[in-house]
Amino acid sequence: MIDVRHADLAGRSVFITGGGSGIGAALTEAFISQGSRVAFVQRSDANAFCDSVEQRHGVRPLFLPCDITDRSALQAAISAAAEAHGPVGVLINNAANDQRHRTEELDEAGWNASMAVNLTAYFFAIQAVVGPMRAAGGGSIINFSSISYIMGNAGYPAYVTANAGITGMTRALAREFGPDRIRVNALAPGWVLTERQRRLWASPEDLEAHLAKQCLKEHLSQEDICGGALFLASNASRMMTGQVLVIDGGVVVTG
């Protein structure tokens, strides 16, 4: 658990997509531990997760079942979160689907489905929060990308394309909403070994090959991403916008 305290996050209304599993679950718990009022959406049932968070922290996150590709349902969930916790001050677009696929095998429906969950939903979640954020005097939007597009990874071209689009959208909206004191940043994790990643793709050979690319020779867990998200959400990063924060153990380096 993150042991750094961000006093300004206490009482903040935080909305997370995909906040009941994987990286999203770690984010939900990290913000709860800061005293934030957290609401999250996802398609699968997250009540057991909410029970466990309540047992550990004495506070229950607000779970709103939702398919984020349904724009009306997503924006209605954001409205419900604002009604319960106050206007959303921190939006975290985290939900994504990195299903592997080959270019020759992907039809138009598959392409559109990937864009819907990995890019389009981000835009419409942002659209729903910027008005209330502007009225409140500002806010923080964090769009989860990944290092997949920086590396030019093969094996999931629609997902990689969407992640590149997330960066472009982040920079464009940072410029658009900066005068309203709304900060828009992206967070790009490396290979985080969630339960899903371990179950589907983390073969011993691939794990060894990826670790060889990292400067830090330890695999990433979902908790390793939380500190960066808390930083981007808090006043500690108050003059940071339009940026991509990479947390990957040193796979992608610049110089």
N, C-alpha and C positions, 0 to 999 in steps of 0.2 A: 504494500500500500504506500502511496506517495506521502512523505512526511513533511513536505513543504506546504506552508499555509499561505493562501492568497485571501486576505481578509475581505477584499472587495467582492469575492464570489459568494460570500455568505448571503443567503436570501435571494440571490439572482435566479431568475426564471430561465432554465436551460432546457432546450428541446433537442433530442438526439434521434436520428433515424437509425434503425437497426440496433437499438440500445439494449437488447436483452440477451445477446449472445456474442461470443468472440470479442473483438476489440470493443465493440459497442457496449457490452456488459461491463467491461473494465472501466470504460469511460463513465457510465452511469454511476458505478460505485465510487469512482474517484471524485466526481462532482458532489455526490451525496456526502462524502466525507469532508468536503469543504463547506458544507452547510447550504449548498445550492438546493433549489426546488426543481427537481428533475422530472420531466415527462419524456417518454420515448414511444416510438412506434416500431412495430414489426409485424409480419404476417403470422408467424407461429406463436403459440401460446407461451407467454412469459410470466405467468402468475407464480410458478414455482421459484423462478429467479427473484421476483419481487418479494416473495416470502423470505428467501434467504437474506436479501439485503436488509429487510426490516428486522430480522433477528439479529443481524450483526450491528446495525446502526440505530435501530429504534425509529427509523424513518422509512416510509414506503414510497418508492418512485411511482409516478402515475403511468401505467401501461395503457396505451390506446391501440388496440388491434387495427392494423391498416396495411393495405397494399400501396406502397408509395408510388407505384405507376398509375394509380387512380388519382388524378390531380385534385378532383373535388374532395375525395376522402382525405387526402394528405392535408389540404388546406383547412378542412374542417377539423382535423385532429390538432393542428396548430392553434386554431381558434379555441378549441376545448382546453388545451394546455394553458393558453393565456387567461381563460376564464378562471381556471383553478389556481394558477400561480402568479398571475400578472403577465403583462406583455413580455414576450420572449426577448431576453437580453443577450442570450448566447444561442446560436443555432449551429448544430454540428451535423453536417451532411456526411454520414458515415456508411450507411447501407450500400452494399455493392454486391455484384455477382461476377466472380472471376472464373466462371465455367470455361474449361478448355474447349477449343474448337479450331478447325482448320478452315482456311480461306475458301477452298474449293467446296466445302461442305455446308457453308453458311448461306442460308437463303435470306430473302428480304425480311421475312417475319422474324427470323432469329437476330438479324442485325438490328431491327427496330426494337425488339425486346431488350437487347443489351443496352442500347442507347437510352431506353425508357428508364431502366433502373439505375444505370451507372452515370447518367448525365442529365437527362431531362428532368427527373425528379428533383435534382439539386436546384435547378433553376427555379422551379415553381415553389419549392420550399422557401427559397430566398425571396421570391416575389411576395409571399404571404407575410414575411416578417419585416420587410424594410419600412413599410408605412408606420407601424407601431414603434419600431426602433427610432425612426426619425422623430416621431412625436415625443419619445422619451429622452431624446438628446444623444442617442448613439447606441452602439451595440457591437458585438463581435460575431462574425460568421466564419466558420472553419469548414472548409471543403476537403474531405479526404480524397486524396489521389493515391498514387503509388509510384515506386521507382521503375515500374515496368516500362513506362513510355520513355524515361530517360535512358534506360539501358537498351531500348528497342527490342524487348523480349518477343520471341516467337511463341506460338501456341495458343494465343487468344487475341487475335488482331482487333476485334471489336472492343474488347475491354481496354486494350492499350490505347486505342484511338480515343475512347471516352475519357481516359485519364489525362491524355494530352489536352483534350477539350476542357476539362475541369481547370487546368492551369490557365488557359486562355480566358475562360469565363471569370476566374478569380481576379485576374489582373484588370480586366475590363470593368468589373463591378466595383473593384477597389477604387478605380478612378471615378466612376459614376457617383458612388455614395460617400466618398471621402469628405466632401463638404458637409455632409450630415453627421459626421463623426461615427460613421459605420465602417468598421474595419473588416476587410475580407482577405483571408489568408488561406493557403492550402497546406495540408500536412501530408507528406508522402512517406509512408512506412516502407521498410524493406520487407523481407519474407518473415512475417510474424507467424509463429507456430501455434495457431489456434487449434482447437479440436478438429475443426473441419479440414484444415490444411494437413494435419497429421493423418487423418483418416483417408483423404483422397489422393494426396500428391507427394507426401514427404517420405519418399523411399530413402533408405540409407545412402544410396549412391548420390541422389540429388542433394540431400542434406550436406554430405561431405563436400560436394562440388561448390555449393553455395557458400558454405563456411570458408572455403578457401578464398573466396572473393572479398570477404569482410576483413577490415583492419582489426576489428575486435572479434576475437575468436570465441564467441558465445552466441547461441541462437536467440533471437528476439522472442519475447513473450508479449502478450497483449498489454500487460502492466507497463512495459517499457515505453509505450506510446502515450501514456496518460500525462506524464509531466509536460510534454510538449503541448498537448491540448489545453491543459490548465494554464500554461504560460500564455498561449495565444488568446485564451478567453479573458484573461485577467488584465488589470492595469499595468502589470509588469511589461507588457508589450504594447503600451498605449500608442506609440508612434510607429508601429510596425503594421504595414498593410501591403497587399499586392504581392506577398512573398510566398515562397514554397519552402517549408521547413522539412528537411529530410531527416528521418530517424531510421537508419538502416545498418548500424554497426560498421559503417565506413565502406560500403560497396561503391557508392557514387561519391567521388571526391573531386574537388575543384582546386585549381591553383594556377 
